[in-house]
Amino acid sequence: MAFSKVARADEFDDFIAARDAYINGEYARSTHELEDLIGRANTPQLALVRPTARKYLAASLFAQQHEPEARLVIADLLREDPRARLDAASFEDRFVRLYDDVVRMMEPSLDRLLVDRAQTRRLEENTRDARRALALELLGTEARVEIVPRWQTFVPFGVGQFANRQTGLGVVFLSLEAAFLLGSVAAAVIDQAVQSPTQPAGVFELGADDARANAALGMRVLNWSLLSAFVVTTAIGVWRANADYVPQRVINRVPRPIPPMLQGVQFSSSPGGMGASLSLSF
């Protein structure tokens, strides 16, 4: 087996031999050799001759009156290369008409295939450009990192949110907690003022004591309600700040000095099957 592989001519020589067999009218031999050639494992040289080999294979099948098989080979060729066309001078007119008929029948699907491949190429180009830009940024800059102290997440009035760079949420907690706390303090002050009347001793007003007692009770209830709301809101703010806590974050990136030995180096990246490759040029 190893000897046969060494003795076998390369793909281009095999294609020339099969094509010459077709030109000489040896269609069965041409078909057999072209099918063997097309079915081999792909190589750079085979990739160059395979489209033309498919054309001659279809022509050989058509010459043997195997039109359905010839149409299938043409369809495979067009799906591989939707723009593939015949050189009319190299084939007989009947086969050229057959080829053109297959092209007309497949034209809608070929147009869709061209559009899909163009979109895929644009996506690959955008991905390649993005990876190259990221590689250049990572190689040419360094990150400045900010350490966020954990104790800040336990401070009320939205301090934890501001530390997490959640400004909008921090303003909400700051406003609510400040409003609840100030309201509670105001209610407590009014409660104390109502419980300590300033009118002169010996002067009494009918029902005044009952009114002051009711006002003091109302202020006391309001005080405790606002204080409870403050405690609950503070607890929610602390919990949310700890849930969103990130120990460190990148503030910005600053240029990194390039070593003299790497100056003048250009980087290019290309996506691969399981990753990407980087190449350097001087």
Disulfide bonds with the S-S distance in Angstrom:
none
